[in-house]
Amino acid sequence: MSMSKKTYDGYRSYSYLKKGDDYPDIRLAKDVDRVPSRTVDLSEAEERRARAILDREQIVSMHDHTSIFPEDMARCLEQRRTGRDATGYAGLAISDTDVVFENFMDGTATITSNKGWKWDDVIFDLGTRYSDFAHQDLVYVASRYDDLLRAKREGRIAFVPWFEAATPIENEVDRVDVLYGLGVRGMGITYSEANALGSGLREKNDSGLSDLGRSVVKRMNRLGMTIDIAHCGDRTGLEVIEASEKPITITHAGARGLWNSRRMKTDETLKKMAEKGGVIGVEAAPHTSQVPGKPHTLDAVMAHVEYCVQLIGVDHVGLGPDTLFGDHVGLHSAFAQQLSLAAIRDSGPAYTPVKYVDGMENPGEAMRNAVRWLSKHGYSDTDVAKIAGGNALRVLKETWAK
């Protein structure tokens, strides 16, 4: 079933099963050209330069959800309950992305109830996606650092399995080992709500990293699993940075100095993260990395990249778009309570809603457009390569080392 990225159009997930018999027949959104999102305009010289960078360098998305959501978001709950997420292979095939920190939906319980993430759910979701990956050749699961480097050479995409939060381990540190054994190579300490490890960013009272949380940080360091504080509260995040013996990541966030919301990270957190050798992936999920007085578009996202580069240096900045295939705004609207979005947005300035983030709408365009934007705005080839993937790869190499 081997085929190149450019000829993957039309391939769908679970094609080895019978739709309507083995799984529900729910019409999914398009993973290519769902909406008329813009491409960064370049001169001929800039076009050649951007294409050369995309063809030569390892392009790494530090946070994305590559699954496809229903065309009719009213059926989203029904689709989520099946636990069978489809992957947007056609969209990924034209993405120019080589490595993706693939964030599984962390269990269907996330948006099917208010009970939180359950261990059985996340294991089921993980295995179901792996089964689909095993029936095609475009993507593969990367378990070792060397696995990441062959993606460009083979014309394929390396998935780094990642969990947004350690919540499913409950109070069992050894479950971190189980996740590592199942291929998970990166994990957040908390989601937006507090768990047994620490406080999430939506909590009004941040009690910091718990003793259990410190044990999990230590175990992740020893196993070679990368730590993520994207959704941690401020105090918890700082204490994770201090407790970790290795660099940590903030896979998808932005700068609170530009957009004063708890979803963004403070200058102090960004500086401490950089001092430890870590990297932030600037995100583009709707209504997150905004700039006052402007709509949330690619330009606003890249303003956060520029702010972070000026604050902590180009060696500590990457891209974690946090996109998906489908109506991301519709998903947020339908499940704002379960995803903690209402409380988080209320913590920030008023804004004008958008239907989608123009220029960074989905995983098929986000990384390519970011590289084009950086090429157009005076960044050197070396710095574009660092932001577009080199910094993320460096941190994986350092944190995965035994």
Backbone torsions as a table, in degrees:
resi	resn	phi	psi	omega
1	MET	NA	16.0	-177.2
2	SER	-66.6	134.2	177.1
3	MET	-154.5	154.6	-178.1
4	SER	-77.2	167.1	178.0
5	LYS	-56.6	-42.9	-173.1
6	LYS	-71.0	-17.5	-177.8
7	THR	-109.7	22.4	-176.2
8	TYR	-89.9	0.8	-178.8
9	ASP	-58.7	133.6	176.9
10	GLY	97.3	-17.5	178.9
11	TYR	-74.8	135.3	-179.2
12	ARG	-124.8	156.0	177.7
13	SER	-64.4	149.0	174.9
14	TYR	58.8	29.8	179.0
15	SER	-66.4	-15.1	178.2
16	TYR	-82.2	-5.5	176.7
17	LEU	-111.0	171.2	-178.7
18	LYS	-102.9	114.3	178.9
19	LYS	-61.5	136.7	-179.8
20	GLY	87.4	-16.3	178.2
21	ASP	-112.0	-57.6	179.5
22	ASP	-82.4	-23.4	177.6
23	TYR	-156.1	157.3	-175.1
24	PRO	-61.7	144.4	178.2
25	ASP	-89.0	88.0	179.9
26	ILE	-113.7	121.1	-178.0
27	ARG	-66.7	125.4	-177.5
28	LEU	-97.6	158.9	177.4
29	ALA	-66.5	159.7	174.8
30	LYS	-70.2	141.6	173.9
31	ASP	-99.7	3.9	172.6
32	VAL	-136.5	128.3	176.1
33	ASP	59.0	41.0	176.0
34	ARG	-67.6	-40.1	177.4
35	VAL	-135.0	160.4	-178.6
36	PRO	-81.3	70.2	179.7
37	SER	-80.9	143.4	-170.5
38	ARG	-79.9	157.7	171.4
39	THR	-110.7	140.0	179.9
40	VAL	-62.7	124.8	178.9
41	ASP	-75.5	132.2	-180.0
42	LEU	-130.2	153.9	171.2
43	SER	-72.8	171.7	179.9
44	GLU	-60.6	-41.8	-179.6
45	ALA	-66.6	-42.6	178.4
46	GLU	-65.4	-36.6	178.7
47	GLU	-62.6	-45.9	178.9
48	ARG	-62.2	-41.5	-178.4
49	ARG	-66.4	-45.9	179.6
50	ALA	-62.1	-42.7	179.9
51	ARG	-64.1	-38.2	179.2
52	ALA	-64.6	-40.4	178.4
53	ILE	-65.0	-46.4	-179.7
54	LEU	-62.0	-35.7	-179.0
55	ASP	-78.5	-27.0	-172.4
56	ARG	-96.3	-40.7	-171.1
57	GLU	-93.7	157.7	173.6
58	GLN	-78.5	116.6	-179.5
59	ILE	-96.4	122.8	-171.5
60	VAL	-124.9	120.0	170.3
61	SER	-89.5	120.5	-177.0
62	MET	-82.0	-7.0	176.2
63	HIS	-168.1	116.0	173.0
64	ASP	-151.8	158.6	171.1
65	HIS	-114.8	107.2	-173.0
66	THR	-87.9	10.8	179.8
67	SER	-80.6	158.3	179.8
68	ILE	-105.1	132.1	179.0
69	PHE	-96.1	163.0	-178.6
70	PRO	-60.9	146.9	174.5
71	GLU	-59.9	-41.4	176.5
72	ASP	-96.8	105.1	-175.7
73	MET	-64.4	-13.9	175.1
74	ALA	-66.0	-19.1	179.3
75	ARG	-98.0	8.2	-175.6
76	CYS	-62.5	-43.8	-179.6
77	LEU	-61.9	-42.4	178.0
78	GLU	-61.3	-43.9	-179.3
79	GLN	-67.9	-40.4	-179.6
80	ARG	-63.0	-35.0	-177.1
81	ARG	-69.6	-16.5	177.3
82	THR	-74.2	-21.6	-177.0
83	GLY	68.8	15.2	-175.8
84	ARG	-116.7	82.6	179.0
85	ASP	-77.0	133.3	175.1
86	ALA	-89.0	145.4	179.7
87	THR	-99.1	137.6	-178.4
88	GLY	-81.3	72.4	-174.9
89	TYR	-62.8	-41.8	-178.4
90	ALA	-64.1	-40.9	177.8
91	GLY	-66.0	-41.7	178.9
92	LEU	-64.6	-33.9	-176.5
93	ALA	-63.3	-24.4	-179.9
94	ILE	-108.1	14.3	-171.6
95	SER	-83.6	-17.2	-173.6
96	ASP	62.7	17.5	179.2
97	THR	-98.2	138.4	-178.3
98	ASP	-104.2	-33.5	-178.3
99	VAL	-134.0	134.2	178.5
100	VAL	-127.9	126.7	167.6
101	PHE	-75.9	95.3	-174.4
102	GLU	-81.2	114.7	-179.0
103	ASN	-98.0	100.8	176.4
104	PHE	-60.5	156.1	-173.6
105	MET	-69.4	7.5	172.3
106	ASP	60.1	30.8	175.8
107	GLY	104.7	135.0	-179.7
108	THR	-63.4	-20.2	179.4
109	ALA	-63.7	-20.8	-178.9
110	THR	-52.6	-45.3	-178.0
111	ILE	-126.8	26.6	173.8
112	THR	-117.2	-8.9	177.2
113	SER	-161.7	178.2	176.2
114	ASN	-100.5	19.1	-174.1
115	LYS	-87.8	-7.5	179.3
116	GLY	90.3	-174.7	-176.5
117	TRP	-85.9	130.3	-177.1
118	LYS	-111.3	143.8	-176.7
119	TRP	-55.2	-49.9	-178.0
120	ASP	-60.1	-37.0	-179.5
121	ASP	-64.4	-46.2	-175.3
122	VAL	-69.4	-35.1	178.2
123	ILE	-68.0	-40.5	177.4
124	PHE	-62.0	-47.7	-179.2
125	ASP	-62.3	-41.9	-179.7
126	LEU	-61.6	-48.3	-178.7
127	GLY	-65.2	-37.3	-179.9
128	THR	-66.1	-42.6	177.8
129	ARG	-65.6	-42.7	178.9
130	TYR	-58.9	-39.1	178.8
131	SER	-60.3	-42.6	179.0
132	ASP	-66.2	-43.5	178.8
133	PHE	-58.1	-37.1	-176.1
134	ALA	-69.1	-12.6	-178.6
135	HIS	-100.5	12.3	176.3
136	GLN	-149.5	175.7	-172.7
137	ASP	-118.9	-4.9	-176.0
138	LEU	-68.2	-44.5	-178.0
139	VAL	-114.4	154.3	175.1
140	TYR	-147.8	157.1	-179.2
141	VAL	-85.9	126.3	179.9
142	ALA	-95.3	123.4	-179.6
143	SER	-107.8	-25.3	-179.9
144	ARG	-125.7	160.9	-177.7
145	TYR	-59.1	-40.2	-179.8
146	ASP	-61.5	-27.0	177.7
147	ASP	-62.3	-32.1	-177.9
148	LEU	-68.4	-36.7	-171.8
149	LEU	-75.0	-19.4	-178.7
150	ARG	-86.7	-6.6	-178.3
151	ALA	-60.1	-49.9	-179.4
152	LYS	-62.0	-44.5	-177.6
153	ARG	-62.8	-37.3	-176.4
154	GLU	-91.9	-4.7	-178.1
155	GLY	67.7	34.2	-178.3
156	ARG	-125.2	-178.9	180.0
157	ILE	-122.9	125.0	177.9
158	ALA	-88.7	124.1	175.2
159	PHE	-94.5	127.8	171.2
160	VAL	-101.4	105.0	-178.9
161	PRO	-62.3	131.8	-171.7
162	TRP	-141.8	141.2	172.9
163	PHE	-112.5	137.2	-178.5
164	GLU	-70.0	-23.4	-178.7
165	ALA	-151.5	154.0	177.7
166	ALA	-86.5	8.2	-176.7
167	THR	-49.6	-42.0	-177.3
168	PRO	-63.7	-18.0	-179.9
169	ILE	-74.5	-11.7	-177.3
170	GLU	54.9	-118.1	-179.7
171	ASN	-115.1	26.2	-176.9
172	GLU	-110.8	100.1	-177.6
173	VAL	-59.9	-35.1	-177.5
174	ASP	-64.5	-17.5	176.2
175	ARG	-66.8	-22.4	173.9
176	VAL	-61.8	-41.4	176.8
177	ASP	-62.3	-39.7	179.4
178	VAL	-62.3	-45.3	178.9
179	LEU	-62.8	-41.0	176.9
180	TYR	-61.0	-43.0	178.7
181	GLY	-62.8	-26.5	177.7
182	LEU	-90.4	8.4	173.0
183	GLY	100.6	-4.5	-179.2
184	VAL	-71.1	126.0	-174.9
185	ARG	-118.0	0.3	176.5
186	GLY	-153.4	148.5	-177.5
187	MET	-157.5	140.0	172.7
188	GLY	-76.9	154.0	178.2
189	ILE	-78.4	-45.5	175.5
190	THR	-134.7	160.8	163.8
191	TYR	-92.5	-157.2	-175.0
192	SER	-70.4	-26.7	175.0
193	GLU	-88.0	156.9	174.9
194	ALA	-68.5	151.2	169.0
195	ASN	-134.6	-166.4	-176.1
196	ALA	-69.3	-12.4	-177.3
197	LEU	-93.0	-31.8	-176.8
198	GLY	177.0	-166.7	-176.6
199	SER	-103.2	143.1	175.5
200	GLY	-91.0	170.9	-171.8
201	LEU	-72.3	-14.0	179.3
202	ARG	-85.1	-14.2	-175.5
203	GLU	-71.8	134.3	178.2
204	LYS	-71.1	-32.3	180.0
205	ASN	-114.2	111.6	-178.6
206	ASP	-96.7	110.0	-176.8
207	SER	-89.0	-0.9	176.8
208	GLY	85.3	-172.7	-177.2
209	LEU	-77.6	127.5	-179.4
210	SER	-79.3	172.1	175.3
211	ASP	-61.1	-40.1	176.4
212	LEU	-61.9	-42.2	178.7
213	GLY	-59.9	-40.0	177.9
214	ARG	-64.9	-36.8	177.7
215	SER	-66.5	-38.1	179.2
216	VAL	-68.8	-41.4	176.3
217	VAL	-58.1	-46.6	179.2
218	LYS	-61.4	-43.0	-179.2
219	ARG	-65.8	-41.8	178.6
220	MET	-62.8	-40.9	176.1
221	ASN	-58.8	-44.7	-176.3
222	ARG	-70.9	-37.2	-179.4
223	LEU	-72.3	-32.9	-172.3
224	GLY	95.0	42.2	177.0
225	MET	-113.5	128.8	-175.3
226	THR	-73.4	137.1	-178.6
227	ILE	-94.5	141.2	-177.4
228	ASP	-128.5	133.7	178.4
229	ILE	-120.7	25.4	-174.9
230	ALA	-56.5	-36.6	-176.3
231	HIS	-106.2	7.6	-179.6
232	CYS	-75.3	150.3	169.6
233	GLY	-65.2	165.8	-173.7
234	ASP	-59.8	-50.1	-178.2
235	ARG	-66.2	-44.7	179.9
236	THR	-59.8	-44.7	-179.9
237	GLY	-59.9	-44.4	179.6
238	LEU	-64.4	-37.6	-179.7
239	GLU	-73.1	-29.4	173.5
240	VAL	-65.1	-46.2	179.4
241	ILE	-57.0	-45.4	-178.8
242	GLU	-66.3	-38.9	-175.7
243	ALA	-75.2	-28.2	-175.5
244	SER	-75.9	137.3	176.3
245	GLU	-83.5	-10.3	-177.6
246	LYS	-123.8	165.9	176.7
247	PRO	-58.3	151.4	176.6
248	ILE	-118.8	167.0	178.1
249	THR	-117.6	153.8	164.9
250	ILE	-119.4	89.0	-164.5
251	THR	-69.8	-26.7	-178.5
252	HIS	-153.8	100.9	178.2
253	ALA	-163.3	-164.7	178.2
254	GLY	-153.9	-164.4	-173.7
255	ALA	-102.1	121.4	177.2
256	ARG	-66.6	-22.1	176.1
257	GLY	-63.9	-20.2	175.8
258	LEU	-100.0	-37.4	-176.6
259	TRP	-136.3	108.3	-169.4
260	ASN	-79.9	73.6	178.2
261	SER	-130.7	149.0	178.5
262	ARG	-61.5	-21.2	178.7
263	ARG	-68.6	-21.9	177.9
264	MET	-92.3	162.7	-177.4
265	LYS	-101.8	143.6	-179.6
266	THR	-70.5	160.4	175.4
267	ASP	-58.6	-38.8	-179.7
268	GLU	-61.0	-46.2	179.5
269	THR	-62.8	-43.8	-179.5
270	LEU	-62.2	-41.7	-179.9
271	LYS	-67.2	-43.2	179.5
272	LYS	-65.0	-39.6	177.3
273	MET	-60.6	-44.4	-179.1
274	ALA	-67.8	-39.1	178.6
275	GLU	-60.1	-29.4	179.6
276	LYS	-86.8	-1.8	177.4
277	GLY	93.6	10.6	-175.5
278	GLY	-83.4	-173.1	-177.8
279	VAL	-146.7	142.3	173.6
280	ILE	-102.3	135.9	170.7
281	GLY	-99.3	114.2	-178.2
282	VAL	-73.0	130.5	-173.2
283	GLU	-98.2	167.0	-177.9
284	ALA	-136.4	15.3	177.8
285	ALA	-58.8	144.5	-175.0
286	PRO	-51.2	130.6	173.2
287	HIS	67.4	29.5	175.2
288	THR	-107.2	-79.8	-175.0
289	SER	-81.4	75.9	-175.5
290	GLN	-101.9	172.2	175.6
291	VAL	-129.9	130.6	-177.4
292	PRO	-53.4	134.5	174.7
293	GLY	82.8	1.5	-178.8
294	LYS	-130.1	150.6	176.5
295	PRO	-68.1	157.1	179.9
296	HIS	-81.0	101.4	-179.9
297	THR	-132.9	-177.3	175.5
298	LEU	-52.4	-41.5	-177.8
299	ASP	-61.7	-38.2	177.8
300	ALA	-66.3	-42.9	178.3
301	VAL	-58.5	-46.7	-176.9
302	MET	-70.9	-21.4	173.1
303	ALA	-63.6	-34.6	176.7
304	HIS	-70.3	-35.7	175.0
305	VAL	-60.4	-48.1	-178.3
306	GLU	-63.8	-39.7	178.4
307	TYR	-60.7	-46.4	-178.3
308	CYS	-66.4	-39.4	177.6
309	VAL	-60.1	-43.8	-179.3
310	GLN	-68.9	-33.0	-176.3
311	LEU	-79.6	-45.7	-170.6
312	ILE	-122.6	-3.9	177.7
313	GLY	97.3	151.7	-173.1
314	VAL	-67.3	-20.4	-178.4
315	ASP	-73.4	-5.8	-174.7
316	HIS	-124.0	19.5	-177.3
317	VAL	-124.5	134.0	176.0
318	GLY	-139.2	-160.1	-177.2
319	LEU	-131.6	125.8	176.0
320	GLY	-130.8	74.3	-167.8
321	PRO	-52.5	-34.0	-179.4
322	ASP	61.4	45.8	179.2
323	THR	-105.0	175.3	177.2
324	LEU	-153.6	174.5	177.1
325	PHE	-98.5	109.7	-178.1
326	GLY	137.3	-171.5	-176.4
327	ASP	-82.0	92.4	-176.3
328	HIS	-66.5	-40.1	177.9
329	VAL	-64.2	-40.6	177.5
330	GLY	-62.3	-38.5	176.8
331	LEU	-62.6	-46.5	179.2
332	HIS	-61.9	-39.3	-179.5
333	SER	-66.9	-39.9	-176.7
334	ALA	-72.8	-31.8	-173.0
335	PHE	-128.0	36.3	-177.2
336	ALA	-58.8	-40.5	-177.4
337	GLN	-66.5	-48.1	-177.8
338	GLN	-67.0	-30.8	-178.8
339	LEU	-92.4	6.3	176.6
340	SER	66.7	16.3	-171.4
341	LEU	-72.1	-35.9	-177.2
342	ALA	-60.5	-47.9	-178.6
343	ALA	-65.8	-37.2	-178.0
344	ILE	-69.8	-45.5	-178.3
345	ARG	-67.3	-33.6	178.6
346	ASP	-64.5	-17.6	-179.1
347	SER	-82.0	-7.0	-175.3
348	GLY	-116.4	-176.4	-180.0
349	PRO	-67.0	162.9	172.9
350	ALA	-68.2	150.3	-178.3
351	TYR	-147.2	162.6	175.9
352	THR	-94.2	118.9	-177.7
353	PRO	-63.1	148.9	173.6
354	VAL	-120.1	159.0	178.5
355	LYS	-78.6	-28.4	175.1
356	TYR	-166.6	164.9	-179.5
357	VAL	-85.5	101.6	-175.6
358	ASP	-62.2	120.3	-179.2
359	GLY	100.6	-18.0	177.4
360	MET	-141.9	53.7	-173.2
361	GLU	-82.6	-28.8	-173.6
362	ASN	-154.0	167.8	-178.4
363	PRO	-64.6	-15.5	-179.8
364	GLY	-76.3	-19.6	-176.9
365	GLU	-122.9	-19.4	-167.9
366	ALA	-60.3	-53.0	-176.1
367	MET	-69.5	-40.3	179.5
368	ARG	-61.8	-44.2	-179.1
369	ASN	-67.9	-34.3	177.5
370	ALA	-64.1	-42.8	177.6
371	VAL	-62.7	-41.5	178.2
372	ARG	-62.5	-41.7	-179.6
373	TRP	-63.9	-46.4	179.6
374	LEU	-62.3	-39.0	178.9
375	SER	-64.2	-35.1	-177.7
376	LYS	-76.8	-25.0	-171.1
377	HIS	-106.4	29.6	166.4
378	GLY	85.9	7.5	176.9
379	TYR	-77.0	141.4	179.4
380	SER	-70.4	161.7	176.8
381	ASP	-56.4	-40.5	-179.2
382	THR	-63.1	-44.2	-178.8
383	ASP	-71.2	-37.3	175.7
384	VAL	-60.8	-43.0	-179.8
385	ALA	-62.7	-37.8	178.3
386	LYS	-65.5	-49.1	-177.3
387	ILE	-66.9	-38.6	-174.7
388	ALA	-80.6	-3.5	178.5
389	GLY	169.5	-32.2	-174.8
390	GLY	-60.4	-41.3	-179.5
391	ASN	-66.2	-41.3	178.9
392	ALA	-63.1	-43.1	179.2
393	LEU	-63.2	-38.6	178.9
394	ARG	-60.1	-45.4	-178.4
395	VAL	-66.7	-38.4	176.6
396	LEU	-62.5	-41.8	-179.9
397	LYS	-61.3	-41.4	-177.8
398	GLU	-73.6	-36.9	-176.6
399	THR	-84.5	-26.2	178.9
400	TRP	-83.0	-13.8	-179.1
401	ALA	-65.3	135.6	-179.0
402	LYS	-83.7	NA	NA
